[in-house]
Amino acid sequence: MAAYTSVYLAEIVADYQTNVEPTLLREREMTPAAQKTAMDFAARWPQDAIRAALDALNVAYAIRNGSSASVIAGALANLGR
């Protein structure tokens, strides 16, 4: 896997949180609008960078939401895959 800086991954997370996540939460299913938003996002970034950024975001959300230690450990296990 390529190495990415935290700044670069933060840009991907910001893009996701600004452009993709609101649409997915609003639509609550994979509608044509949600699919287009997701595909546009995927076209902007390298796939392995998206995976790394969203894995890190998943860890942050698990911690923020007060998830159990096993859920947090599972999220951490996905880092660097």
MODELLER restraints for C-alpha pairs under 7 A, 6 or more apart:
rsr = mdl.restraints
at = mdl.atoms
rsr.add(forms.Gaussian(group=physical.xy_distance, feature=features.Distance(at['CA:1:A'], at['CA:48:A']), mean=6.99, stdev=0.5))
rsr.add(forms.Gaussian(group=physical.xy_distance, feature=features.Distance(at['CA:9:A'], at['CA:49:A']), mean=6.93, stdev=0.5))
rsr.add(forms.Gaussian(group=physical.xy_distance, feature=features.Distance(at['CA:9:A'], at['CA:53:A']), mean=5.08, stdev=0.5))
rsr.add(forms.Gaussian(group=physical.xy_distance, feature=features.Distance(at['CA:12:A'], at['CA:50:A']), mean=6.74, stdev=0.5))
rsr.add(forms.Gaussian(group=physical.xy_distance, feature=features.Distance(at['CA:12:A'], at['CA:53:A']), mean=6.38, stdev=0.5))
rsr.add(forms.Gaussian(group=physical.xy_distance, feature=features.Distance(at['CA:13:A'], at['CA:53:A']), mean=5.96, stdev=0.5))
rsr.add(forms.Gaussian(group=physical.xy_distance, feature=features.Distance(at['CA:13:A'], at['CA:54:A']), mean=6.77, stdev=0.5))
rsr.add(forms.Gaussian(group=physical.xy_distance, feature=features.Distance(at['CA:20:A'], at['CA:37:A']), mean=5.92, stdev=0.5))
rsr.add(forms.Gaussian(group=physical.xy_distance, feature=features.Distance(at['CA:20:A'], at['CA:38:A']), mean=6.06, stdev=0.5))
rsr.add(forms.Gaussian(group=physical.xy_distance, feature=features.Distance(at['CA:23:A'], at['CA:34:A']), mean=5.84, stdev=0.5))
rsr.add(forms.Gaussian(group=physical.xy_distance, feature=features.Distance(at['CA:24:A'], at['CA:34:A']), mean=5.86, stdev=0.5))
rsr.add(forms.Gaussian(group=physical.xy_distance, feature=features.Distance(at['CA:27:A'], at['CA:34:A']), mean=6.82, stdev=0.5))
rsr.add(forms.Gaussian(group=physical.xy_distance, feature=features.Distance(at['CA:52:A'], at['CA:79:A']), mean=6.70, stdev=0.5))
rsr.add(forms.Gaussian(group=physical.xy_distance, feature=features.Distance(at['CA:52:A'], at['CA:80:A']), mean=6.74, stdev=0.5))
rsr.add(forms.Gaussian(group=physical.xy_distance, feature=features.Distance(at['CA:55:A'], at['CA:78:A']), mean=6.37, stdev=0.5))
rsr.add(forms.Gaussian(group=physical.xy_distance, feature=features.Distance(at['CA:55:A'], at['CA:79:A']), mean=5.86, stdev=0.5))
rsr.add(forms.Gaussian(group=physical.xy_distance, feature=features.Distance(at['CA:56:A'], at['CA:79:A']), mean=6.68, stdev=0.5))
rsr.add(forms.Gaussian(group=physical.xy_distance, feature=features.Distance(at['CA:58:A'], at['CA:75:A']), mean=6.36, stdev=0.5))
rsr.add(forms.Gaussian(group=physical.xy_distance, feature=features.Distance(at['CA:59:A'], at['CA:72:A']), mean=6.34, stdev=0.5))
rsr.add(forms.Gaussian(group=physical.xy_distance, feature=features.Distance(at['CA:59:A'], at['CA:75:A']), mean=5.22, stdev=0.5))
rsr.add(forms.Gaussian(group=physical.xy_distance, feature=features.Distance(at['CA:59:A'], at['CA:76:A']), mean=6.13, stdev=0.5))
rsr.add(forms.Gaussian(group=physical.xy_distance, feature=features.Distance(at['CA:62:A'], at['CA:72:A']), mean=5.73, stdev=0.5))
rsr.add(forms.Gaussian(group=physical.xy_distance, feature=features.Distance(at['CA:63:A'], at['CA:72:A']), mean=6.60, stdev=0.5))
